[in-house]
């Protein structure tokens, strides 16, 4: 029996014959990389003002921008800064550009960093709620999609739910905004980064 022919749909055929489509995508990804580079510079400058307020290994960590094509099948760029990843202890702030989805920034804590900061996070509940932050404390620690029931807005959490999330195996605080906000994205990242550090340290 001869194998079935691998056929393209009309839409797929139109796309595969259109080189401009991929060239445009490549230009957008390059601009997204430049954007996160600007965000990184701002974050590095601001983090220096937190000497003595955050663990030394957090302050001395180096930024890293990673690129991929398969975050739920879509291209993405992510800036991790600051970043401390060991087997059991995470402290990272992740700034994400996700093609077709959104921009987001996420604080990811686990282990001793979660224990160190969860009281401050609870005490700053009005701060997080007012500014539209979301919280996750269980499930897949590498899930980023806000459309799942994975993240809960702080404003919708009662005291018991808040404590349940804070006591989970990890802790994530996240904020997102639409890609249509491209022209203001650097400022959004800047404000969100400052919001995170303010909420953590008072």
PyMOL CGO cylinders between C-alpha atoms (Angstrom):
from pymol import cmd
from pymol.cgo import CYLINDER

trace = [
    CYLINDER, 0.00, 0.00, 0.00, 1.44, 3.36, -0.97, 0.3, 1, 1, 1, 1, 1, 1,
    CYLINDER, 1.44, 3.36, -0.97, 1.57, 5.99, 1.77, 0.3, 1, 1, 1, 1, 1, 1,
    CYLINDER, 1.57, 5.99, 1.77, -1.05, 8.72, 1.79, 0.3, 1, 1, 1, 1, 1, 1,
    CYLINDER, -1.05, 8.72, 1.79, -0.02, 11.96, 0.17, 0.3, 1, 1, 1, 1, 1, 1,
    CYLINDER, -0.02, 11.96, 0.17, 0.88, 14.76, 2.55, 0.3, 1, 1, 1, 1, 1, 1,
    CYLINDER, 0.88, 14.76, 2.55, -1.37, 17.54, 1.37, 0.3, 1, 1, 1, 1, 1, 1,
    CYLINDER, -1.37, 17.54, 1.37, -1.66, 21.20, 2.29, 0.3, 1, 1, 1, 1, 1, 1,
    CYLINDER, -1.66, 21.20, 2.29, -4.93, 22.99, 2.79, 0.3, 1, 1, 1, 1, 1, 1,
    CYLINDER, -4.93, 22.99, 2.79, -5.63, 26.04, 0.65, 0.3, 1, 1, 1, 1, 1, 1,
    CYLINDER, -5.63, 26.04, 0.65, -4.72, 28.28, 3.57, 0.3, 1, 1, 1, 1, 1, 1,
    CYLINDER, -4.72, 28.28, 3.57, -1.49, 26.37, 4.25, 0.3, 1, 1, 1, 1, 1, 1,
    CYLINDER, -1.49, 26.37, 4.25, -0.51, 26.50, 0.58, 0.3, 1, 1, 1, 1, 1, 1,
    CYLINDER, -0.51, 26.50, 0.58, -1.10, 30.24, 0.48, 0.3, 1, 1, 1, 1, 1, 1,
    CYLINDER, -1.10, 30.24, 0.48, 1.11, 30.72, 3.53, 0.3, 1, 1, 1, 1, 1, 1,
    CYLINDER, 1.11, 30.72, 3.53, 3.97, 28.43, 2.45, 0.3, 1, 1, 1, 1, 1, 1,
    CYLINDER, 3.97, 28.43, 2.45, 4.31, 30.32, -0.85, 0.3, 1, 1, 1, 1, 1, 1,
    CYLINDER, 4.31, 30.32, -0.85, 4.40, 33.71, 0.90, 0.3, 1, 1, 1, 1, 1, 1,
    CYLINDER, 4.40, 33.71, 0.90, 8.00, 34.45, 1.96, 0.3, 1, 1, 1, 1, 1, 1,
    CYLINDER, 8.00, 34.45, 1.96, 6.98, 37.90, 3.21, 0.3, 1, 1, 1, 1, 1, 1,
    CYLINDER, 6.98, 37.90, 3.21, 5.00, 36.26, 6.01, 0.3, 1, 1, 1, 1, 1, 1,
    CYLINDER, 5.00, 36.26, 6.01, 8.06, 34.70, 7.66, 0.3, 1, 1, 1, 1, 1, 1,
    CYLINDER, 8.06, 34.70, 7.66, 10.29, 37.69, 6.93, 0.3, 1, 1, 1, 1, 1, 1,
    CYLINDER, 10.29, 37.69, 6.93, 7.78, 39.94, 8.68, 0.3, 1, 1, 1, 1, 1, 1,
    CYLINDER, 7.78, 39.94, 8.68, 7.60, 37.53, 11.61, 0.3, 1, 1, 1, 1, 1, 1,
    CYLINDER, 7.60, 37.53, 11.61, 11.41, 37.58, 11.87, 0.3, 1, 1, 1, 1, 1, 1,
    CYLINDER, 11.41, 37.58, 11.87, 11.43, 41.39, 11.97, 0.3, 1, 1, 1, 1, 1, 1,
    CYLINDER, 11.43, 41.39, 11.97, 8.82, 41.42, 14.71, 0.3, 1, 1, 1, 1, 1, 1,
    CYLINDER, 8.82, 41.42, 14.71, 10.80, 38.91, 16.79, 0.3, 1, 1, 1, 1, 1, 1,
    CYLINDER, 10.80, 38.91, 16.79, 13.94, 41.03, 16.38, 0.3, 1, 1, 1, 1, 1, 1,
    CYLINDER, 13.94, 41.03, 16.38, 12.05, 44.10, 17.57, 0.3, 1, 1, 1, 1, 1, 1,
    CYLINDER, 12.05, 44.10, 17.57, 10.68, 42.12, 20.51, 0.3, 1, 1, 1, 1, 1, 1,
    CYLINDER, 10.68, 42.12, 20.51, 14.26, 41.15, 21.38, 0.3, 1, 1, 1, 1, 1, 1,
    CYLINDER, 14.26, 41.15, 21.38, 15.30, 44.80, 21.26, 0.3, 1, 1, 1, 1, 1, 1,
    CYLINDER, 15.30, 44.80, 21.26, 12.33, 45.71, 23.44, 0.3, 1, 1, 1, 1, 1, 1,
    CYLINDER, 12.33, 45.71, 23.44, 13.28, 43.18, 26.11, 0.3, 1, 1, 1, 1, 1, 1,
    CYLINDER, 13.28, 43.18, 26.11, 16.85, 44.45, 25.90, 0.3, 1, 1, 1, 1, 1, 1,
    CYLINDER, 16.85, 44.45, 25.90, 15.59, 47.91, 26.85, 0.3, 1, 1, 1, 1, 1, 1,
    CYLINDER, 15.59, 47.91, 26.85, 13.48, 46.41, 29.63, 0.3, 1, 1, 1, 1, 1, 1,
    CYLINDER, 13.48, 46.41, 29.63, 16.55, 44.58, 30.93, 0.3, 1, 1, 1, 1, 1, 1,
    CYLINDER, 16.55, 44.58, 30.93, 18.59, 47.78, 31.13, 0.3, 1, 1, 1, 1, 1, 1,
    CYLINDER, 18.59, 47.78, 31.13, 15.87, 49.52, 33.13, 0.3, 1, 1, 1, 1, 1, 1,
    CYLINDER, 15.87, 49.52, 33.13, 15.49, 46.56, 35.47, 0.3, 1, 1, 1, 1, 1, 1,
    CYLINDER, 15.49, 46.56, 35.47, 19.22, 46.30, 36.11, 0.3, 1, 1, 1, 1, 1, 1,
    CYLINDER, 19.22, 46.30, 36.11, 19.40, 49.98, 36.97, 0.3, 1, 1, 1, 1, 1, 1,
    CYLINDER, 19.40, 49.98, 36.97, 16.42, 49.83, 39.33, 0.3, 1, 1, 1, 1, 1, 1,
    CYLINDER, 16.42, 49.83, 39.33, 17.47, 46.62, 41.08, 0.3, 1, 1, 1, 1, 1, 1,
    CYLINDER, 17.47, 46.62, 41.08, 20.69, 48.29, 42.21, 0.3, 1, 1, 1, 1, 1, 1,
    CYLINDER, 20.69, 48.29, 42.21, 18.63, 50.51, 44.51, 0.3, 1, 1, 1, 1, 1, 1,
    CYLINDER, 18.63, 50.51, 44.51, 17.52, 47.42, 46.46, 0.3, 1, 1, 1, 1, 1, 1,
    CYLINDER, 17.52, 47.42, 46.46, 20.89, 46.56, 47.98, 0.3, 1, 1, 1, 1, 1, 1,
    CYLINDER, 20.89, 46.56, 47.98, 20.29, 45.28, 51.50, 0.3, 1, 1, 1, 1, 1, 1,
    CYLINDER, 20.29, 45.28, 51.50, 16.61, 44.62, 50.85, 0.3, 1, 1, 1, 1, 1, 1,
    CYLINDER, 16.61, 44.62, 50.85, 16.95, 41.44, 48.77, 0.3, 1, 1, 1, 1, 1, 1,
    CYLINDER, 16.95, 41.44, 48.77, 19.25, 38.40, 49.17, 0.3, 1, 1, 1, 1, 1, 1,
    CYLINDER, 19.25, 38.40, 49.17, 22.77, 38.96, 47.82, 0.3, 1, 1, 1, 1, 1, 1,
    CYLINDER, 22.77, 38.96, 47.82, 22.50, 36.11, 45.31, 0.3, 1, 1, 1, 1, 1, 1,
    CYLINDER, 22.50, 36.11, 45.31, 19.37, 37.70, 43.86, 0.3, 1, 1, 1, 1, 1, 1,
    CYLINDER, 19.37, 37.70, 43.86, 21.05, 41.09, 43.51, 0.3, 1, 1, 1, 1, 1, 1,
    CYLINDER, 21.05, 41.09, 43.51, 24.17, 39.59, 41.91, 0.3, 1, 1, 1, 1, 1, 1,
    CYLINDER, 24.17, 39.59, 41.91, 22.34, 37.39, 39.40, 0.3, 1, 1, 1, 1, 1, 1,
    CYLINDER, 22.34, 37.39, 39.40, 22.76, 38.07, 35.69, 0.3, 1, 1, 1, 1, 1, 1,
    CYLINDER, 22.76, 38.07, 35.69, 19.94, 38.62, 33.18, 0.3, 1, 1, 1, 1, 1, 1,
    CYLINDER, 19.94, 38.62, 33.18, 19.13, 36.11, 30.47, 0.3, 1, 1, 1, 1, 1, 1,
    CYLINDER, 19.13, 36.11, 30.47, 16.90, 36.45, 27.40, 0.3, 1, 1, 1, 1, 1, 1,
    CYLINDER, 16.90, 36.45, 27.40, 15.69, 33.17, 25.90, 0.3, 1, 1, 1, 1, 1, 1,
    CYLINDER, 15.69, 33.17, 25.90, 13.85, 32.62, 22.62, 0.3, 1, 1, 1, 1, 1, 1,
    CYLINDER, 13.85, 32.62, 22.62, 11.66, 29.76, 21.50, 0.3, 1, 1, 1, 1, 1, 1,
    CYLINDER, 11.66, 29.76, 21.50, 9.06, 28.75, 18.95, 0.3, 1, 1, 1, 1, 1, 1,
    CYLINDER, 9.06, 28.75, 18.95, 6.87, 26.26, 20.79, 0.3, 1, 1, 1, 1, 1, 1,
    CYLINDER, 6.87, 26.26, 20.79, 5.17, 27.80, 23.81, 0.3, 1, 1, 1, 1, 1, 1,
    CYLINDER, 5.17, 27.80, 23.81, 1.81, 26.16, 23.13, 0.3, 1, 1, 1, 1, 1, 1,
    CYLINDER, 1.81, 26.16, 23.13, 2.99, 26.12, 19.52, 0.3, 1, 1, 1, 1, 1, 1,
    CYLINDER, 2.99, 26.12, 19.52, 3.73, 29.86, 19.39, 0.3, 1, 1, 1, 1, 1, 1,
    CYLINDER, 3.73, 29.86, 19.39, 6.96, 31.92, 19.29, 0.3, 1, 1, 1, 1, 1, 1,
    CYLINDER, 6.96, 31.92, 19.29, 8.06, 33.69, 22.47, 0.3, 1, 1, 1, 1, 1, 1,
    CYLINDER, 8.06, 33.69, 22.47, 10.85, 35.65, 24.13, 0.3, 1, 1, 1, 1, 1, 1,
    CYLINDER, 10.85, 35.65, 24.13, 11.44, 35.70, 27.88, 0.3, 1, 1, 1, 1, 1, 1,
    CYLINDER, 11.44, 35.70, 27.88, 13.74, 37.81, 30.02, 0.3, 1, 1, 1, 1, 1, 1,
    CYLINDER, 13.74, 37.81, 30.02, 14.66, 36.29, 33.38, 0.3, 1, 1, 1, 1, 1, 1,
    CYLINDER, 14.66, 36.29, 33.38, 15.99, 38.94, 35.78, 0.3, 1, 1, 1, 1, 1, 1,
    CYLINDER, 15.99, 38.94, 35.78, 16.77, 38.65, 38.56, 0.3, 1, 1, 1, 1, 1, 1,
    CYLINDER, 16.77, 38.65, 38.56, 17.06, 34.90, 38.43, 0.3, 1, 1, 1, 1, 1, 1,
    CYLINDER, 17.06, 34.90, 38.43, 18.12, 32.27, 40.95, 0.3, 1, 1, 1, 1, 1, 1,
    CYLINDER, 18.12, 32.27, 40.95, 17.21, 28.70, 40.01, 0.3, 1, 1, 1, 1, 1, 1,
    CYLINDER, 17.21, 28.70, 40.01, 18.38, 25.78, 42.15, 0.3, 1, 1, 1, 1, 1, 1,
    CYLINDER, 18.38, 25.78, 42.15, 16.74, 22.39, 42.57, 0.3, 1, 1, 1, 1, 1, 1,
    CYLINDER, 16.74, 22.39, 42.57, 14.46, 23.48, 45.39, 0.3, 1, 1, 1, 1, 1, 1,
    CYLINDER, 14.46, 23.48, 45.39, 14.70, 27.26, 45.58, 0.3, 1, 1, 1, 1, 1, 1,
    CYLINDER, 14.70, 27.26, 45.58, 13.54, 29.73, 42.90, 0.3, 1, 1, 1, 1, 1, 1,
    CYLINDER, 13.54, 29.73, 42.90, 13.56, 33.50, 42.78, 0.3, 1, 1, 1, 1, 1, 1,
    CYLINDER, 13.56, 33.50, 42.78, 12.89, 34.85, 39.31, 0.3, 1, 1, 1, 1, 1, 1,
    CYLINDER, 12.89, 34.85, 39.31, 11.10, 37.70, 37.61, 0.3, 1, 1, 1, 1, 1, 1,
    CYLINDER, 11.10, 37.70, 37.61, 10.12, 36.68, 34.07, 0.3, 1, 1, 1, 1, 1, 1,
    CYLINDER, 10.12, 36.68, 34.07, 9.19, 39.27, 31.44, 0.3, 1, 1, 1, 1, 1, 1,
    CYLINDER, 9.19, 39.27, 31.44, 7.44, 37.53, 28.55, 0.3, 1, 1, 1, 1, 1, 1,
    CYLINDER, 7.44, 37.53, 28.55, 6.51, 38.37, 24.97, 0.3, 1, 1, 1, 1, 1, 1,
    CYLINDER, 6.51, 38.37, 24.97, 4.19, 35.65, 23.68, 0.3, 1, 1, 1, 1, 1, 1,
    CYLINDER, 4.19, 35.65, 23.68, 3.19, 35.79, 20.02, 0.3, 1, 1, 1, 1, 1, 1,
    CYLINDER, 3.19, 35.79, 20.02, -0.57, 35.96, 19.54, 0.3, 1, 1, 1, 1, 1, 1,
    CYLINDER, -0.57, 35.96, 19.54, -1.19, 36.11, 23.30, 0.3, 1, 1, 1, 1, 1, 1,
    CYLINDER, -1.19, 36.11, 23.30, 0.12, 38.95, 25.47, 0.3, 1, 1, 1, 1, 1, 1,
    CYLINDER, 0.12, 38.95, 25.47, 2.98, 40.56, 27.36, 0.3, 1, 1, 1, 1, 1, 1,
    CYLINDER, 2.98, 40.56, 27.36, 3.33, 39.45, 30.98, 0.3, 1, 1, 1, 1, 1, 1,
    CYLINDER, 3.33, 39.45, 30.98, 5.60, 39.73, 33.98, 0.3, 1, 1, 1, 1, 1, 1,
    CYLINDER, 5.60, 39.73, 33.98, 5.75, 37.02, 36.64, 0.3, 1, 1, 1, 1, 1, 1,
    CYLINDER, 5.75, 37.02, 36.64, 7.44, 36.68, 40.02, 0.3, 1, 1, 1, 1, 1, 1,
    CYLINDER, 7.44, 36.68, 40.02, 8.23, 33.00, 40.63, 0.3, 1, 1, 1, 1, 1, 1,
    CYLINDER, 8.23, 33.00, 40.63, 9.16, 31.94, 44.17, 0.3, 1, 1, 1, 1, 1, 1,
    CYLINDER, 9.16, 31.94, 44.17, 9.76, 28.56, 45.78, 0.3, 1, 1, 1, 1, 1, 1,
    CYLINDER, 9.76, 28.56, 45.78, 11.64, 27.04, 48.70, 0.3, 1, 1, 1, 1, 1, 1,
    CYLINDER, 11.64, 27.04, 48.70, 13.37, 29.45, 51.04, 0.3, 1, 1, 1, 1, 1, 1,
    CYLINDER, 13.37, 29.45, 51.04, 12.47, 32.46, 48.90, 0.3, 1, 1, 1, 1, 1, 1,
    CYLINDER, 12.47, 32.46, 48.90, 8.79, 31.64, 49.17, 0.3, 1, 1, 1, 1, 1, 1,
    CYLINDER, 8.79, 31.64, 49.17, 9.15, 31.27, 52.93, 0.3, 1, 1, 1, 1, 1, 1,
    CYLINDER, 9.15, 31.27, 52.93, 11.06, 34.55, 53.12, 0.3, 1, 1, 1, 1, 1, 1,
    CYLINDER, 11.06, 34.55, 53.12, 8.57, 36.68, 51.20, 0.3, 1, 1, 1, 1, 1, 1,
    CYLINDER, 8.57, 36.68, 51.20, 5.12, 35.13, 51.59, 0.3, 1, 1, 1, 1, 1, 1,
    CYLINDER, 5.12, 35.13, 51.59, 4.30, 37.22, 54.68, 0.3, 1, 1, 1, 1, 1, 1,
    CYLINDER, 4.30, 37.22, 54.68, 5.21, 40.42, 52.84, 0.3, 1, 1, 1, 1, 1, 1,
    CYLINDER, 5.21, 40.42, 52.84, 3.08, 39.32, 49.89, 0.3, 1, 1, 1, 1, 1, 1,
    CYLINDER, 3.08, 39.32, 49.89, 0.11, 38.68, 52.18, 0.3, 1, 1, 1, 1, 1, 1,
    CYLINDER, 0.11, 38.68, 52.18, 0.56, 42.02, 53.94, 0.3, 1, 1, 1, 1, 1, 1,
    CYLINDER, 0.56, 42.02, 53.94, 0.61, 43.81, 50.57, 0.3, 1, 1, 1, 1, 1, 1,
    CYLINDER, 0.61, 43.81, 50.57, -2.75, 42.32, 49.50, 0.3, 1, 1, 1, 1, 1, 1,
    CYLINDER, -2.75, 42.32, 49.50, -4.35, 45.75, 48.92, 0.3, 1, 1, 1, 1, 1, 1,
    CYLINDER, -4.35, 45.75, 48.92, -1.39, 46.72, 46.71, 0.3, 1, 1, 1, 1, 1, 1,
    CYLINDER, -1.39, 46.72, 46.71, -1.70, 43.64, 44.51, 0.3, 1, 1, 1, 1, 1, 1,
    CYLINDER, -1.70, 43.64, 44.51, -5.48, 43.79, 44.36, 0.3, 1, 1, 1, 1, 1, 1,
    CYLINDER, -5.48, 43.79, 44.36, -5.64, 47.46, 43.38, 0.3, 1, 1, 1, 1, 1, 1,
    CYLINDER, -5.64, 47.46, 43.38, -3.13, 47.04, 40.57, 0.3, 1, 1, 1, 1, 1, 1,
    CYLINDER, -3.13, 47.04, 40.57, -4.74, 43.94, 39.03, 0.3, 1, 1, 1, 1, 1, 1,
    CYLINDER, -4.74, 43.94, 39.03, -2.16, 41.28, 39.93, 0.3, 1, 1, 1, 1, 1, 1,
    CYLINDER, -2.16, 41.28, 39.93, -2.92, 37.55, 39.74, 0.3, 1, 1, 1, 1, 1, 1,
    CYLINDER, -2.92, 37.55, 39.74, -1.71, 34.75, 42.01, 0.3, 1, 1, 1, 1, 1, 1,
    CYLINDER, -1.71, 34.75, 42.01, -0.96, 31.06, 41.51, 0.3, 1, 1, 1, 1, 1, 1,
    CYLINDER, -0.96, 31.06, 41.51, 0.27, 28.58, 44.08, 0.3, 1, 1, 1, 1, 1, 1,
    CYLINDER, 0.27, 28.58, 44.08, -0.26, 25.14, 42.57, 0.3, 1, 1, 1, 1, 1, 1,
    CYLINDER, -0.26, 25.14, 42.57, -0.57, 23.16, 39.37, 0.3, 1, 1, 1, 1, 1, 1,
    CYLINDER, -0.57, 23.16, 39.37, 2.03, 23.44, 36.63, 0.3, 1, 1, 1, 1, 1, 1,
    CYLINDER, 2.03, 23.44, 36.63, 4.73, 25.93, 37.70, 0.3, 1, 1, 1, 1, 1, 1,
    CYLINDER, 4.73, 25.93, 37.70, 5.58, 26.64, 34.04, 0.3, 1, 1, 1, 1, 1, 1,
    CYLINDER, 5.58, 26.64, 34.04, 2.06, 27.49, 32.93, 0.3, 1, 1, 1, 1, 1, 1,
    CYLINDER, 2.06, 27.49, 32.93, 1.76, 31.07, 31.65, 0.3, 1, 1, 1, 1, 1, 1,
    CYLINDER, 1.76, 31.07, 31.65, -1.71, 31.20, 30.11, 0.3, 1, 1, 1, 1, 1, 1,
    CYLINDER, -1.71, 31.20, 30.11, -4.13, 33.43, 31.99, 0.3, 1, 1, 1, 1, 1, 1,
    CYLINDER, -4.13, 33.43, 31.99, -7.13, 31.89, 30.24, 0.3, 1, 1, 1, 1, 1, 1,
    CYLINDER, -7.13, 31.89, 30.24, -6.83, 28.76, 32.38, 0.3, 1, 1, 1, 1, 1, 1,
    CYLINDER, -6.83, 28.76, 32.38, -8.16, 28.66, 35.94, 0.3, 1, 1, 1, 1, 1, 1,
    CYLINDER, -8.16, 28.66, 35.94, -4.55, 28.54, 36.99, 0.3, 1, 1, 1, 1, 1, 1,
    CYLINDER, -4.55, 28.54, 36.99, -4.21, 32.20, 38.00, 0.3, 1, 1, 1, 1, 1, 1,
    CYLINDER, -4.21, 32.20, 38.00, -6.65, 33.95, 40.32, 0.3, 1, 1, 1, 1, 1, 1,
    CYLINDER, -6.65, 33.95, 40.32, -6.97, 37.74, 40.51, 0.3, 1, 1, 1, 1, 1, 1,
    CYLINDER, -6.97, 37.74, 40.51, -5.98, 38.97, 43.98, 0.3, 1, 1, 1, 1, 1, 1,
    CYLINDER, -5.98, 38.97, 43.98, -9.24, 40.93, 44.09, 0.3, 1, 1, 1, 1, 1, 1,
    CYLINDER, -9.24, 40.93, 44.09, -11.21, 37.65, 43.96, 0.3, 1, 1, 1, 1, 1, 1,
    CYLINDER, -11.21, 37.65, 43.96, -9.31, 35.86, 46.74, 0.3, 1, 1, 1, 1, 1, 1,
    CYLINDER, -9.31, 35.86, 46.74, -10.71, 35.60, 50.25, 0.3, 1, 1, 1, 1, 1, 1,
    CYLINDER, -10.71, 35.60, 50.25, -8.39, 35.15, 53.24, 0.3, 1, 1, 1, 1, 1, 1,
    CYLINDER, -8.39, 35.15, 53.24, -8.55, 31.35, 53.18, 0.3, 1, 1, 1, 1, 1, 1,
    CYLINDER, -8.55, 31.35, 53.18, -7.82, 31.16, 49.45, 0.3, 1, 1, 1, 1, 1, 1,
    CYLINDER, -7.82, 31.16, 49.45, -4.93, 33.57, 49.81, 0.3, 1, 1, 1, 1, 1, 1,
    CYLINDER, -4.93, 33.57, 49.81, -3.34, 31.45, 52.55, 0.3, 1, 1, 1, 1, 1, 1,
    CYLINDER, -3.34, 31.45, 52.55, -3.87, 28.29, 50.51, 0.3, 1, 1, 1, 1, 1, 1,
    CYLINDER, -3.87, 28.29, 50.51, -2.01, 29.80, 47.55, 0.3, 1, 1, 1, 1, 1, 1,
    CYLINDER, -2.01, 29.80, 47.55, 0.77, 31.19, 49.73, 0.3, 1, 1, 1, 1, 1, 1,
    CYLINDER, 0.77, 31.19, 49.73, 1.33, 27.74, 51.27, 0.3, 1, 1, 1, 1, 1, 1,
    CYLINDER, 1.33, 27.74, 51.27, 1.47, 25.84, 47.97, 0.3, 1, 1, 1, 1, 1, 1,
    CYLINDER, 1.47, 25.84, 47.97, 4.57, 24.17, 46.51, 0.3, 1, 1, 1, 1, 1, 1,
    CYLINDER, 4.57, 24.17, 46.51, 5.51, 27.44, 44.77, 0.3, 1, 1, 1, 1, 1, 1,
    CYLINDER, 5.51, 27.44, 44.77, 4.19, 30.95, 44.41, 0.3, 1, 1, 1, 1, 1, 1,
    CYLINDER, 4.19, 30.95, 44.41, 3.67, 33.09, 41.31, 0.3, 1, 1, 1, 1, 1, 1,
    CYLINDER, 3.67, 33.09, 41.31, 2.46, 36.66, 41.02, 0.3, 1, 1, 1, 1, 1, 1,
    CYLINDER, 2.46, 36.66, 41.02, 1.68, 37.79, 37.50, 0.3, 1, 1, 1, 1, 1, 1,
    CYLINDER, 1.68, 37.79, 37.50, 0.34, 40.69, 35.48, 0.3, 1, 1, 1, 1, 1, 1,
    CYLINDER, 0.34, 40.69, 35.48, -0.38, 40.84, 31.77, 0.3, 1, 1, 1, 1, 1, 1,
    CYLINDER, -0.38, 40.84, 31.77, -1.45, 43.30, 29.07, 0.3, 1, 1, 1, 1, 1, 1,
    CYLINDER, -1.45, 43.30, 29.07, -2.41, 42.95, 25.39, 0.3, 1, 1, 1, 1, 1, 1,
    CYLINDER, -2.41, 42.95, 25.39, 0.04, 43.01, 22.50, 0.3, 1, 1, 1, 1, 1, 1,
    CYLINDER, 0.04, 43.01, 22.50, -1.85, 46.02, 21.18, 0.3, 1, 1, 1, 1, 1, 1,
    CYLINDER, -1.85, 46.02, 21.18, -0.04, 47.91, 23.96, 0.3, 1, 1, 1, 1, 1, 1,
    CYLINDER, -0.04, 47.91, 23.96, 3.27, 47.38, 22.15, 0.3, 1, 1, 1, 1, 1, 1,
    CYLINDER, 3.27, 47.38, 22.15, 4.19, 51.09, 22.08, 0.3, 1, 1, 1, 1, 1, 1,
    CYLINDER, 4.19, 51.09, 22.08, 3.78, 51.30, 25.87, 0.3, 1, 1, 1, 1, 1, 1,
    CYLINDER, 3.78, 51.30, 25.87, 5.14, 47.85, 26.71, 0.3, 1, 1, 1, 1, 1, 1,
    CYLINDER, 5.14, 47.85, 26.71, 8.49, 49.02, 28.09, 0.3, 1, 1, 1, 1, 1, 1,
    CYLINDER, 8.49, 49.02, 28.09, 6.72, 51.40, 30.48, 0.3, 1, 1, 1, 1, 1, 1,
    CYLINDER, 6.72, 51.40, 30.48, 4.28, 48.67, 31.54, 0.3, 1, 1, 1, 1, 1, 1,
    CYLINDER, 4.28, 48.67, 31.54, 7.19, 46.31, 32.30, 0.3, 1, 1, 1, 1, 1, 1,
    CYLINDER, 7.19, 46.31, 32.30, 8.95, 49.10, 34.20, 0.3, 1, 1, 1, 1, 1, 1,
    CYLINDER, 8.95, 49.10, 34.20, 5.96, 49.89, 36.41, 0.3, 1, 1, 1, 1, 1, 1,
    CYLINDER, 5.96, 49.89, 36.41, 5.20, 46.22, 37.04, 0.3, 1, 1, 1, 1, 1, 1,
    CYLINDER, 5.20, 46.22, 37.04, 8.81, 45.47, 37.99, 0.3, 1, 1, 1, 1, 1, 1,
    CYLINDER, 8.81, 45.47, 37.99, 8.78, 48.36, 40.46, 0.3, 1, 1, 1, 1, 1, 1,
    CYLINDER, 8.78, 48.36, 40.46, 5.39, 47.22, 41.80, 0.3, 1, 1, 1, 1, 1, 1,
    CYLINDER, 5.39, 47.22, 41.80, 6.79, 43.75, 42.48, 0.3, 1, 1, 1, 1, 1, 1,
    CYLINDER, 6.79, 43.75, 42.48, 9.83, 44.95, 44.36, 0.3, 1, 1, 1, 1, 1, 1,
    CYLINDER, 9.83, 44.95, 44.36, 7.79, 47.50, 46.32, 0.3, 1, 1, 1, 1, 1, 1,
    CYLINDER, 7.79, 47.50, 46.32, 5.28, 44.85, 47.34, 0.3, 1, 1, 1, 1, 1, 1,
    CYLINDER, 5.28, 44.85, 47.34, 8.02, 42.43, 48.39, 0.3, 1, 1, 1, 1, 1, 1,
    CYLINDER, 8.02, 42.43, 48.39, 10.08, 44.85, 50.45, 0.3, 1, 1, 1, 1, 1, 1,
    CYLINDER, 10.08, 44.85, 50.45, 7.59, 47.47, 51.63, 0.3, 1, 1, 1, 1, 1, 1,
]
cmd.load_cgo(trace, "trace")
